[in-house]
Amino acid sequence: MPFEIIRQDITKMKVDAIVNAANNTLLGGGGVDGAIHRAAGPQLLEECRKLNGCETGQAKITGGYHLPAKYVIHTVGPVWYGGNHHEAKLLASCYRNSLALAKEYQCESIAFPMISTGAYGYPKDDALQIAVGVISSFLMDNDMLVYLVVFGKESLTSGKKLFREVQEYIDDVYADEHGENTYERRRRQMLHKNTLLQSWNIPRDEATLPEMMDACAAPCTGAAPADLDELIRKRDEGFSQMLLRLISERGMSDAECYRRANIDRRLFSKIRSDPDYKPKKPTAFAFAIALSLDLKETEDLLRSAGFAISDSSIFDIILKFFIERHRYNIFEINEVLFENDQPLLGSNG
């Protein structure tokens, strides 16, 4: 995917460029800075001596030497003084100038650490929002694979109100799903399905459409489908066909859609050219978010790819939370998925 948050040691990232959260001297230090210098070898320090330092918010580039990365982009983040000394503007400049350098040197991939959140004391919640904002804006107009690297199991944003709300929602839905045993749940669903079919005057042995079978999980309205031919048409519509139809109906360009979905352009080309393409579930969900589909429309799109939304899946519950609230910022959703150790939206496949 174009933008991914991962847990990894940045010195082991096989990308065109890694970003070093340096100090103004560029001569090495602690944390990420020291780790990068140790992994790159003494030649990195020798080249850095020739750069005459770097101002806060700016960025300079060197070779990667013994690192898997071809380049190291050194940027100096701001020290946190409470937020009233242009810290946000300077931190955004770090990401923006680093991306500009990567583009200038024709990098196709780049990995960032969480700049300024270590010894410089920048609050992680706020720093993450700035990083995501700058990177996502850049990717709306540029093709590049961008990683935001988190070391170990440190939490990024668990103190935010959003994360508490999502966790409460997960607990409620998951408890409802698992509060009764499997036998009772299946019996309740079958009773509901039979009631629904009777209200439509459809014999049970003729109820073969997936749309009818899935109706057992929805409230019984007592009304038959308004257009059975439409249901059959949608049943025969593959994922690729449905996706392209939805893009057209919403007046979006292909590029706008796959960028909003955090999907690589090459993967989108595969989907467009193959009417029988079967995506992975995170990819299908990513397009639902990009298109701002409601829950019913999302279920239809997932069904075309052979998937369903399950209240037994933490991943699905999180997506339901955002879709029901019409919150379609894919990077915000990925932050929550990341914190819950779930697959991120936009996975290539």
LOTORLUM-541033 format. One record per residue (C-alpha): residue number from 1; x, y, z negated. Coordinates in Angstrom, 2 decimals. Layout:
! residues N
<pt lumti="NUM" x="X" y="Y" z="Z"/>
...
//
This chain:
! residues 349
<pt lumti="1" x="0.00" y="0.00" z="0.00"/>
<pt lumti="2" x="1.25" y="3.57" z="0.52"/>
<pt lumti="3" x="1.24" y="4.40" z="-3.22"/>
<pt lumti="4" x="1.70" y="1.86" z="-5.99"/>
<pt lumti="5" x="2.40" y="2.06" z="-9.72"/>
<pt lumti="6" x="4.59" y="-0.87" z="-10.78"/>
<pt lumti="7" x="6.51" y="-2.17" z="-13.79"/>
<pt lumti="8" x="10.11" y="-2.64" z="-12.71"/>
<pt lumti="9" x="13.71" y="-1.57" z="-13.24"/>
<pt lumti="10" x="14.17" y="1.26" z="-10.77"/>
<pt lumti="11" x="17.82" y="0.30" z="-10.17"/>
<pt lumti="12" x="16.59" y="-2.96" z="-8.65"/>
<pt lumti="13" x="14.13" y="-1.39" z="-6.21"/>
<pt lumti="14" x="14.83" y="-2.30" z="-2.56"/>
<pt lumti="15" x="13.69" y="0.96" z="-1.02"/>
<pt lumti="16" x="15.27" y="3.63" z="1.16"/>
<pt lumti="17" x="15.60" y="6.05" z="-1.75"/>
<pt lumti="18" x="15.23" y="6.05" z="-5.50"/>
<pt lumti="19" x="14.77" y="9.22" z="-7.50"/>
<pt lumti="20" x="17.04" y="9.98" z="-10.44"/>
<pt lumti="21" x="15.64" y="12.03" z="-13.32"/>
<pt lumti="22" x="18.91" y="13.92" z="-13.75"/>
<pt lumti="23" x="20.15" y="16.82" z="-15.85"/>
<pt lumti="24" x="21.36" y="20.13" z="-14.45"/>
<pt lumti="25" x="24.99" y="18.98" z="-14.18"/>
<pt lumti="26" x="24.17" y="15.87" z="-12.10"/>
<pt lumti="27" x="27.08" y="14.18" z="-13.88"/>
<pt lumti="28" x="25.10" y="11.41" z="-15.57"/>
<pt lumti="29" x="23.40" y="11.10" z="-18.91"/>
<pt lumti="30" x="21.13" y="8.76" z="-20.81"/>
<pt lumti="31" x="17.96" y="6.90" z="-19.90"/>
<pt lumti="32" x="17.19" y="6.48" z="-16.20"/>
<pt lumti="33" x="20.06" y="8.82" z="-15.27"/>
<pt lumti="34" x="22.67" y="6.70" z="-17.03"/>
<pt lumti="35" x="21.21" y="3.44" z="-15.74"/>
<pt lumti="36" x="21.35" y="4.64" z="-12.13"/>
<pt lumti="37" x="24.95" y="5.83" z="-12.44"/>
<pt lumti="38" x="26.04" y="2.54" z="-14.01"/>
<pt lumti="39" x="24.33" y="0.48" z="-11.31"/>
<pt lumti="40" x="25.58" y="2.64" z="-8.43"/>
<pt lumti="41" x="29.22" y="2.67" z="-9.55"/>
<pt lumti="42" x="31.81" y="5.46" z="-9.94"/>
<pt lumti="43" x="31.46" y="6.64" z="-6.33"/>
<pt lumti="44" x="28.09" y="8.16" z="-7.20"/>
<pt lumti="45" x="29.64" y="10.37" z="-9.87"/>
<pt lumti="46" x="32.40" y="11.42" z="-7.46"/>
<pt lumti="47" x="29.84" y="12.59" z="-4.89"/>
<pt lumti="48" x="27.72" y="14.30" z="-7.55"/>
<pt lumti="49" x="30.72" y="16.39" z="-8.65"/>
<pt lumti="50" x="30.71" y="18.02" z="-5.20"/>
<pt lumti="51" x="27.06" y="19.13" z="-5.47"/>
<pt lumti="52" x="27.68" y="21.83" z="-8.11"/>
<pt lumti="53" x="24.69" y="20.87" z="-10.20"/>
<pt lumti="54" x="20.99" y="21.33" z="-9.54"/>
<pt lumti="55" x="18.35" y="23.78" z="-10.76"/>
<pt lumti="56" x="15.25" y="22.56" z="-12.59"/>
<pt lumti="57" x="12.53" y="21.61" z="-10.14"/>
<pt lumti="58" x="14.97" y="21.23" z="-7.22"/>
<pt lumti="59" x="16.40" y="18.05" z="-5.66"/>
<pt lumti="60" x="19.66" y="16.93" z="-4.03"/>
<pt lumti="61" x="20.56" y="13.70" z="-2.25"/>
<pt lumti="62" x="23.55" y="11.33" z="-2.34"/>
<pt lumti="63" x="24.36" y="7.83" z="-1.18"/>
<pt lumti="64" x="23.19" y="4.80" z="-3.16"/>
<pt lumti="65" x="26.53" y="2.94" z="-3.19"/>
<pt lumti="66" x="26.07" y="-0.33" z="-5.14"/>
<pt lumti="67" x="22.33" y="0.16" z="-5.54"/>
<pt lumti="68" x="19.85" y="-1.69" z="-3.27"/>
<pt lumti="69" x="18.61" y="1.77" z="-2.21"/>
<pt lumti="70" x="20.35" y="3.62" z="0.60"/>
<pt lumti="71" x="19.97" y="7.01" z="-1.10"/>
<pt lumti="72" x="19.63" y="8.51" z="-4.56"/>
<pt lumti="73" x="17.59" y="11.71" z="-4.75"/>
<pt lumti="74" x="18.53" y="13.62" z="-7.91"/>
<pt lumti="75" x="15.94" y="15.97" z="-9.38"/>
<pt lumti="76" x="15.91" y="17.88" z="-12.65"/>
<pt lumti="77" x="12.66" y="17.86" z="-14.56"/>
<pt lumti="78" x="11.60" y="20.48" z="-17.09"/>
<pt lumti="79" x="12.00" y="20.14" z="-20.83"/>
<pt lumti="80" x="8.60" y="20.26" z="-22.57"/>
<pt lumti="81" x="8.16" y="23.43" z="-24.62"/>
<pt lumti="82" x="4.43" y="23.14" z="-25.21"/>
<pt lumti="83" x="3.20" y="23.81" z="-21.68"/>
<pt lumti="84" x="3.57" y="27.59" z="-21.61"/>
<pt lumti="85" x="6.92" y="27.79" z="-19.81"/>
<pt lumti="86" x="5.89" y="26.76" z="-16.27"/>
<pt lumti="87" x="6.55" y="23.09" z="-17.06"/>
<pt lumti="88" x="3.70" y="21.83" z="-14.84"/>
<pt lumti="89" x="4.83" y="23.89" z="-11.85"/>
<pt lumti="90" x="8.44" y="22.76" z="-12.24"/>
<pt lumti="91" x="7.51" y="19.10" z="-12.62"/>
<pt lumti="92" x="5.33" y="19.24" z="-9.50"/>
<pt lumti="93" x="8.28" y="20.80" z="-7.66"/>
<pt lumti="94" x="10.45" y="17.83" z="-8.62"/>
<pt lumti="95" x="8.11" y="15.41" z="-6.88"/>
<pt lumti="96" x="7.39" y="17.72" z="-3.96"/>
<pt lumti="97" x="11.06" y="18.52" z="-3.22"/>
<pt lumti="98" x="12.10" y="14.88" z="-3.60"/>
<pt lumti="99" x="9.46" y="13.78" z="-1.10"/>
<pt lumti="100" x="10.54" y="16.53" z="1.31"/>
<pt lumti="101" x="14.15" y="15.32" z="1.13"/>
<pt lumti="102" x="13.05" y="11.72" z="1.69"/>
<pt lumti="103" x="11.11" y="12.80" z="4.76"/>
<pt lumti="104" x="14.04" y="14.85" z="6.05"/>
<pt lumti="105" x="16.30" y="11.78" z="5.80"/>
<pt lumti="106" x="13.64" y="9.64" z="7.51"/>
<pt lumti="107" x="13.03" y="7.41" z="4.51"/>
<pt lumti="108" x="10.13" y="5.01" z="4.86"/>
<pt lumti="109" x="10.03" y="4.12" z="1.16"/>
<pt lumti="110" x="10.87" y="5.86" z="-2.11"/>
<pt lumti="111" x="10.65" y="4.99" z="-5.82"/>
<pt lumti="112" x="10.13" y="7.55" z="-8.59"/>
<pt lumti="113" x="10.59" y="7.17" z="-12.33"/>
<pt lumti="114" x="8.30" y="9.07" z="-14.67"/>
<pt lumti="115" x="10.24" y="12.33" z="-14.59"/>
<pt lumti="116" x="10.70" y="14.30" z="-17.86"/>
<pt lumti="117" x="8.70" y="11.86" z="-20.03"/>
<pt lumti="118" x="11.72" y="10.50" z="-21.90"/>
<pt lumti="119" x="14.11" y="12.71" z="-23.85"/>
<pt lumti="120" x="12.61" y="15.85" z="-22.24"/>
<pt lumti="121" x="9.33" y="15.14" z="-24.05"/>
<pt lumti="122" x="6.74" y="15.77" z="-21.31"/>
<pt lumti="123" x="3.39" y="14.18" z="-22.36"/>
<pt lumti="124" x="2.92" y="11.04" z="-20.28"/>
<pt lumti="125" x="-0.79" y="11.62" z="-19.56"/>
<pt lumti="126" x="-0.13" y="15.05" z="-18.10"/>
<pt lumti="127" x="3.04" y="13.98" z="-16.29"/>
<pt lumti="128" x="1.22" y="11.10" z="-14.62"/>
<pt lumti="129" x="-1.55" y="13.38" z="-13.38"/>
<pt lumti="130" x="0.99" y="15.72" z="-11.80"/>
<pt lumti="131" x="2.90" y="12.86" z="-10.18"/>
<pt lumti="132" x="-0.24" y="11.28" z="-8.76"/>
<pt lumti="133" x="-1.58" y="14.62" z="-7.54"/>
<pt lumti="134" x="1.58" y="15.58" z="-5.63"/>
<pt lumti="135" x="2.18" y="12.10" z="-4.20"/>
<pt lumti="136" x="-1.42" y="11.60" z="-3.07"/>
<pt lumti="137" x="-1.48" y="15.03" z="-1.38"/>
<pt lumti="138" x="1.75" y="14.20" z="0.43"/>
<pt lumti="139" x="0.40" y="10.87" z="1.63"/>
<pt lumti="140" x="-2.69" y="12.45" z="3.16"/>
<pt lumti="141" x="-0.41" y="13.92" z="5.84"/>
<pt lumti="142" x="2.58" y="11.56" z="5.85"/>
<pt lumti="143" x="3.28" y="7.84" z="6.21"/>
<pt lumti="144" x="5.63" y="6.65" z="3.47"/>
<pt lumti="145" x="5.63" y="3.85" z="0.89"/>
<pt lumti="146" x="5.82" y="5.50" z="-2.54"/>
<pt lumti="147" x="6.33" y="3.69" z="-5.85"/>
<pt lumti="148" x="5.94" y="5.15" z="-9.32"/>
<pt lumti="149" x="8.08" y="2.89" z="-11.50"/>
<pt lumti="150" x="7.30" y="2.24" z="-15.15"/>
<pt lumti="151" x="9.87" y="0.33" z="-17.17"/>
<pt lumti="152" x="8.73" y="-2.55" z="-19.37"/>
<pt lumti="153" x="5.33" y="-2.59" z="-21.04"/>
<pt lumti="154" x="5.05" y="1.06" z="-22.03"/>
<pt lumti="155" x="1.56" y="2.52" z="-21.80"/>
<pt lumti="156" x="0.96" y="5.56" z="-19.63"/>
<pt lumti="157" x="-2.48" y="6.88" z="-20.41"/>
<pt lumti="158" x="-4.26" y="4.76" z="-23.01"/>
<pt lumti="159" x="-5.04" y="7.81" z="-25.13"/>
<pt lumti="160" x="-7.21" y="9.47" z="-22.48"/>
<pt lumti="161" x="-10.96" y="9.70" z="-22.97"/>
<pt lumti="162" x="-11.53" y="7.99" z="-19.60"/>
<pt lumti="163" x="-9.61" y="4.91" z="-20.68"/>
<pt lumti="164" x="-11.58" y="4.64" z="-23.90"/>
<pt lumti="165" x="-14.85" y="4.91" z="-21.94"/>
<pt lumti="166" x="-13.75" y="2.21" z="-19.50"/>
<pt lumti="167" x="-12.69" y="-0.09" z="-22.32"/>
<pt lumti="168" x="-16.04" y="0.35" z="-24.06"/>
<pt lumti="169" x="-17.82" y="-0.40" z="-20.77"/>
<pt lumti="170" x="-15.71" y="-3.53" z="-20.24"/>
<pt lumti="171" x="-16.44" y="-4.70" z="-23.77"/>
<pt lumti="172" x="-20.20" y="-4.15" z="-23.32"/>
<pt lumti="173" x="-20.50" y="-5.84" z="-19.92"/>
<pt lumti="174" x="-18.15" y="-8.68" z="-20.74"/>
<pt lumti="175" x="-19.97" y="-9.33" z="-24.01"/>
<pt lumti="176" x="-23.33" y="-9.38" z="-22.22"/>
<pt lumti="177" x="-22.01" y="-11.86" z="-19.68"/>
<pt lumti="178" x="-20.45" y="-14.19" z="-22.21"/>
<pt lumti="179" x="-22.91" y="-13.74" z="-25.04"/>
<pt lumti="180" x="-25.07" y="-16.64" z="-23.82"/>
<pt lumti="181" x="-23.87" y="-20.05" z="-22.74"/>
<pt lumti="182" x="-23.54" y="-21.03" z="-19.10"/>
<pt lumti="183" x="-26.63" y="-23.26" z="-19.15"/>
<pt lumti="184" x="-28.87" y="-20.48" z="-20.49"/>
<pt lumti="185" x="-27.55" y="-17.95" z="-18.00"/>
<pt lumti="186" x="-28.08" y="-20.26" z="-15.01"/>
<pt lumti="187" x="-31.57" y="-21.19" z="-16.23"/>
<pt lumti="188" x="-32.50" y="-17.52" z="-16.57"/>
<pt lumti="189" x="-31.18" y="-16.74" z="-13.08"/>
<pt lumti="190" x="-33.08" y="-19.64" z="-11.48"/>
<pt lumti="191" x="-36.34" y="-18.59" z="-13.16"/>
<pt lumti="192" x="-35.82" y="-15.07" z="-11.86"/>
<pt lumti="193" x="-35.12" y="-16.34" z="-8.33"/>
<pt lumti="194" x="-38.23" y="-18.50" z="-8.27"/>
<pt lumti="195" x="-40.35" y="-15.58" z="-9.43"/>
<pt lumti="196" x="-38.89" y="-13.39" z="-6.71"/>
<pt lumti="197" x="-39.47" y="-15.93" z="-3.94"/>
<pt lumti="198" x="-43.05" y="-16.49" z="-5.07"/>
<pt lumti="199" x="-43.71" y="-12.75" z="-4.96"/>
<pt lumti="200" x="-42.47" y="-12.75" z="-1.34"/>
<pt lumti="201" x="-44.51" y="-15.87" z="-0.47"/>
<pt lumti="202" x="-41.35" y="-17.61" z="0.73"/>
<pt lumti="203" x="-41.01" y="-21.38" z="0.12"/>
<pt lumti="204" x="-37.89" y="-22.23" z="-1.87"/>
<pt lumti="205" x="-36.54" y="-24.56" z="0.82"/>
<pt lumti="206" x="-36.62" y="-21.69" z="3.36"/>
<pt lumti="207" x="-34.74" y="-19.25" z="1.14"/>
<pt lumti="208" x="-31.32" y="-19.72" z="2.70"/>
<pt lumti="209" x="-30.16" y="-16.18" z="3.30"/>
<pt lumti="210" x="-27.33" y="-15.10" z="0.96"/>
<pt lumti="211" x="-29.18" y="-11.82" z="0.46"/>
<pt lumti="212" x="-32.17" y="-13.68" z="-0.99"/>
<pt lumti="213" x="-30.01" y="-15.90" z="-3.17"/>
<pt lumti="214" x="-28.10" y="-12.91" z="-4.51"/>
<pt lumti="215" x="-31.38" y="-11.22" z="-5.37"/>
<pt lumti="216" x="-31.65" y="-13.47" z="-8.43"/>
<pt lumti="217" x="-29.08" y="-11.22" z="-10.12"/>
<pt lumti="218" x="-31.14" y="-8.07" z="-9.45"/>
<pt lumti="219" x="-34.37" y="-6.81" z="-11.04"/>
<pt lumti="220" x="-37.50" y="-8.30" z="-9.51"/>
<pt lumti="221" x="-39.49" y="-5.58" z="-7.77"/>
<pt lumti="222" x="-42.21" y="-7.82" z="-6.37"/>
<pt lumti="223" x="-41.67" y="-6.36" z="-2.89"/>
<pt lumti="224" x="-40.45" y="-8.23" z="0.17"/>
<pt lumti="225" x="-37.49" y="-6.87" z="2.16"/>
<pt lumti="226" x="-38.62" y="-3.99" z="4.32"/>
<pt lumti="227" x="-36.88" y="-5.40" z="7.39"/>
<pt lumti="228" x="-35.88" y="-9.07" z="7.43"/>
<pt lumti="229" x="-34.29" y="-8.62" z="10.86"/>
<pt lumti="230" x="-32.01" y="-5.97" z="9.33"/>
<pt lumti="231" x="-30.94" y="-8.41" z="6.61"/>
<pt lumti="232" x="-30.14" y="-11.05" z="9.21"/>
<pt lumti="233" x="-28.20" y="-8.53" z="11.30"/>
<pt lumti="234" x="-26.10" y="-7.51" z="8.29"/>
<pt lumti="235" x="-25.51" y="-11.15" z="7.44"/>
<pt lumti="236" x="-23.98" y="-11.71" z="10.88"/>
<pt lumti="237" x="-21.87" y="-8.57" z="10.72"/>
<pt lumti="238" x="-18.24" y="-9.32" z="9.84"/>
<pt lumti="239" x="-16.09" y="-7.19" z="7.55"/>
<pt lumti="240" x="-14.29" y="-5.42" z="10.38"/>
<pt lumti="241" x="-17.53" y="-4.62" z="12.20"/>
<pt lumti="242" x="-19.24" y="-3.35" z="9.08"/>
<pt lumti="243" x="-16.25" y="-1.24" z="8.06"/>
<pt lumti="244" x="-15.97" y="0.45" z="11.45"/>
<pt lumti="245" x="-19.72" y="1.09" z="11.51"/>
<pt lumti="246" x="-19.59" y="2.71" z="8.06"/>
<pt lumti="247" x="-16.64" y="4.90" z="9.05"/>
<pt lumti="248" x="-18.56" y="6.08" z="12.11"/>
<pt lumti="249" x="-21.78" y="6.68" z="10.16"/>
<pt lumti="250" x="-19.93" y="8.87" z="7.66"/>
<pt lumti="251" x="-18.20" y="10.89" z="10.37"/>
<pt lumti="252" x="-14.72" y="10.00" z="9.11"/>
<pt lumti="253" x="-11.61" y="9.50" z="11.19"/>
<pt lumti="254" x="-9.72" y="6.22" z="10.91"/>
<pt lumti="255" x="-6.72" y="8.01" z="9.39"/>
<pt lumti="256" x="-8.83" y="9.78" z="6.77"/>
<pt lumti="257" x="-10.42" y="6.48" z="5.77"/>
<pt lumti="258" x="-7.30" y="4.34" z="5.46"/>
<pt lumti="259" x="-5.42" y="7.09" z="3.62"/>
<pt lumti="260" x="-8.27" y="7.55" z="1.17"/>
<pt lumti="261" x="-8.24" y="3.77" z="0.73"/>
<pt lumti="262" x="-4.48" y="3.78" z="0.01"/>
<pt lumti="263" x="-4.12" y="1.34" z="2.92"/>
<pt lumti="264" x="-1.13" y="1.10" z="5.22"/>
<pt lumti="265" x="-1.80" y="2.21" z="8.81"/>
<pt lumti="266" x="-0.47" y="-1.08" z="10.20"/>
<pt lumti="267" x="-2.89" y="-3.10" z="8.09"/>
<pt lumti="268" x="-5.79" y="-0.94" z="9.24"/>
<pt lumti="269" x="-4.78" y="-1.58" z="12.86"/>
<pt lumti="270" x="-4.97" y="-5.34" z="12.18"/>
<pt lumti="271" x="-8.44" y="-4.97" z="10.70"/>
<pt lumti="272" x="-9.65" y="-2.84" z="13.61"/>
<pt lumti="273" x="-8.34" y="-5.22" z="16.27"/>
<pt lumti="274" x="-9.57" y="-8.47" z="14.65"/>
<pt lumti="275" x="-13.38" y="-8.85" z="14.35"/>
<pt lumti="276" x="-12.84" y="-11.96" z="12.18"/>
<pt lumti="277" x="-10.37" y="-10.35" z="9.76"/>
<pt lumti="278" x="-10.84" y="-11.47" z="6.15"/>
<pt lumti="279" x="-9.31" y="-9.00" z="3.67"/>
<pt lumti="280" x="-8.29" y="-9.60" z="0.08"/>
<pt lumti="281" x="-10.79" y="-8.38" z="-2.48"/>
<pt lumti="282" x="-8.77" y="-5.29" z="-3.58"/>
<pt lumti="283" x="-8.59" y="-4.21" z="0.06"/>
<pt lumti="284" x="-12.35" y="-4.53" z="0.52"/>
<pt lumti="285" x="-12.97" y="-2.58" z="-2.68"/>
<pt lumti="286" x="-10.45" y="0.07" z="-1.57"/>
<pt lumti="287" x="-12.48" y="0.80" z="1.56"/>
<pt lumti="288" x="-15.69" y="0.95" z="-0.48"/>
<pt lumti="289" x="-14.08" y="3.64" z="-2.64"/>
<pt lumti="290" x="-12.71" y="5.51" z="0.38"/>
<pt lumti="291" x="-16.19" y="5.58" z="1.92"/>
<pt lumti="292" x="-17.88" y="6.56" z="-1.39"/>
<pt lumti="293" x="-20.27" y="3.61" z="-1.16"/>
<pt lumti="294" x="-22.87" y="3.09" z="-3.86"/>
<pt lumti="295" x="-23.05" y="-0.24" z="-5.68"/>
<pt lumti="296" x="-25.50" y="-1.85" z="-3.24"/>
<pt lumti="297" x="-23.45" y="-0.76" z="-0.22"/>
<pt lumti="298" x="-20.29" y="-2.00" z="-1.92"/>
<pt lumti="299" x="-21.89" y="-5.39" z="-2.54"/>
<pt lumti="300" x="-22.85" y="-5.58" z="1.17"/>
<pt lumti="301" x="-19.30" y="-4.76" z="2.28"/>
<pt lumti="302" x="-17.79" y="-7.29" z="-0.13"/>
<pt lumti="303" x="-20.27" y="-9.95" z="0.99"/>
<pt lumti="304" x="-19.21" y="-9.45" z="4.61"/>
<pt lumti="305" x="-15.71" y="-10.47" z="3.50"/>
<pt lumti="306" x="-16.96" y="-13.43" z="1.47"/>
<pt lumti="307" x="-16.83" y="-11.81" z="-1.99"/>
<pt lumti="308" x="-19.29" y="-10.88" z="-4.71"/>
<pt lumti="309" x="-19.10" y="-8.66" z="-7.79"/>
<pt lumti="310" x="-18.88" y="-10.67" z="-10.98"/>
<pt lumti="311" x="-19.38" y="-9.51" z="-14.56"/>
<pt lumti="312" x="-16.93" y="-12.23" z="-15.56"/>
<pt lumti="313" x="-14.08" y="-10.33" z="-13.88"/>
<pt lumti="314" x="-12.37" y="-7.42" z="-15.64"/>
<pt lumti="315" x="-11.29" y="-6.14" z="-12.22"/>
<pt lumti="316" x="-14.88" y="-6.10" z="-10.93"/>
<pt lumti="317" x="-16.23" y="-4.51" z="-14.12"/>
<pt lumti="318" x="-13.77" y="-1.64" z="-13.85"/>
<pt lumti="319" x="-14.78" y="-1.01" z="-10.24"/>
<pt lumti="320" x="-18.46" y="-1.08" z="-11.21"/>
<pt lumti="321" x="-17.77" y="1.53" z="-13.90"/>
<pt lumti="322" x="-16.38" y="4.00" z="-11.35"/>
<pt lumti="323" x="-18.88" y="3.27" z="-8.58"/>
<pt lumti="324" x="-21.91" y="3.60" z="-10.86"/>
<pt lumti="325" x="-20.59" y="7.01" z="-11.93"/>
<pt lumti="326" x="-19.75" y="8.07" z="-8.35"/>
<pt lumti="327" x="-16.08" y="8.59" z="-9.22"/>
<pt lumti="328" x="-14.15" y="7.77" z="-6.06"/>
<pt lumti="329" x="-10.59" y="8.94" z="-6.77"/>
<pt lumti="330" x="-8.65" y="5.81" z="-5.87"/>
<pt lumti="331" x="-5.53" y="6.91" z="-7.73"/>
<pt lumti="332" x="-7.50" y="7.52" z="-10.93"/>
<pt lumti="333" x="-9.01" y="4.05" z="-10.55"/>
<pt lumti="334" x="-5.59" y="2.52" z="-10.00"/>
<pt lumti="335" x="-4.30" y="4.11" z="-13.21"/>
<pt lumti="336" x="-7.04" y="2.29" z="-15.13"/>
<pt lumti="337" x="-6.43" y="-0.98" z="-13.28"/>
<pt lumti="338" x="-2.70" y="-0.70" z="-13.97"/>
<pt lumti="339" x="-3.28" y="-0.15" z="-17.69"/>
<pt lumti="340" x="-5.47" y="-3.27" z="-17.74"/>
<pt lumti="341" x="-2.91" y="-5.39" z="-15.83"/>
<pt lumti="342" x="-5.28" y="-5.78" z="-12.85"/>
<pt lumti="343" x="-4.50" y="-5.73" z="-9.11"/>
<pt lumti="344" x="-4.39" y="-2.22" z="-7.67"/>
<pt lumti="345" x="-6.64" y="-1.03" z="-4.86"/>
<pt lumti="346" x="-5.02" y="-0.88" z="-1.47"/>
<pt lumti="347" x="-3.08" y="-4.12" z="-1.72"/>
<pt lumti="348" x="-1.79" y="-5.08" z="1.70"/>
<pt lumti="349" x="-3.89" y="-8.01" z="2.85"/>
//
